[in-house]
Amino acid sequence: MSVKKSVLELKSDKELEEYITEGNRFVPEARVLAYEILKSREREFSELEIQRIMSSTSTTSQDEEKLIHLNHKKAANLIYLSAALGVINFILSPQLFKNSFGILVAIITLGIIIGMGYLVSNGNNWIKYLLLVFMIFGLIGIPFIIINIVNNPLVGISNVTQTILQVIAIILLFKIPKSN
């Protein structure tokens, strides 16, 4: 919602005072404009008032304007694609349906992958370290991927593709500048 300075300039000092009082219902932009107009009308503010007005507007605007780096979005999409391949693997692996433990492990694994994709898409930087740790533990599974390629080539190729997608996602996350 945009606030027009010209509209606020038509208001009296008393009306503008309502904009800067603590606990008001006005948007941060309107509070700042009211403060600036009152200041231009030579209203004196104490340091405490200035700090209160500016701190209430800065914390609100920081919450509203959390920018998410493009690499977060790309990495999240790659992780979601990896999860979709996991669903395909689940369907193509009939041996998983033979026991409930295999089904449970597959569902938990997919849930973790989707959860990490969600955290990445929200711009959480710490998740890249967790992904890296999971990837290092995933290297233990390379012999199983080779066995899958021999036994069921479609599932094996899908596993290799999942691994490549996840490695690219991790690389994208580590390329995000620290300032973000």
Sequence and secondary structure as in RCSB ss.txt:
>XXXX:A:sequence
MSVKKSVLELKSDKELEEYITEGNRFVPEARVLAYEILKSREREFSELEIQRIMSSTSTTSQDEEKLIHLNHKKA
ANLIYLSAALGVINFILSPQLFKNSFGILVAIITLGIIIGMGYLVSNGNNWIKYLLLVFMIFGLIGIPFIIINIV
NNPLVGISNVTQTILQVIAIILLFKIPKSN
>XXXX:A:secstr
    HHHHHTS HHHHHHHHSTT  S HHHHHHHHHHHHHTT    HHHHHHHHHHHHHHHHHHT    HHHHHH
HHHHHHHHHHHHHHHHH GGGGGSHHHHHHHHHHHHHHHHHHHHHHTT STHHHHHHHHHHHHGGGHHHHHHHHH
H HHHHHHHHHHHHHHHHHHHHHHTS TT 
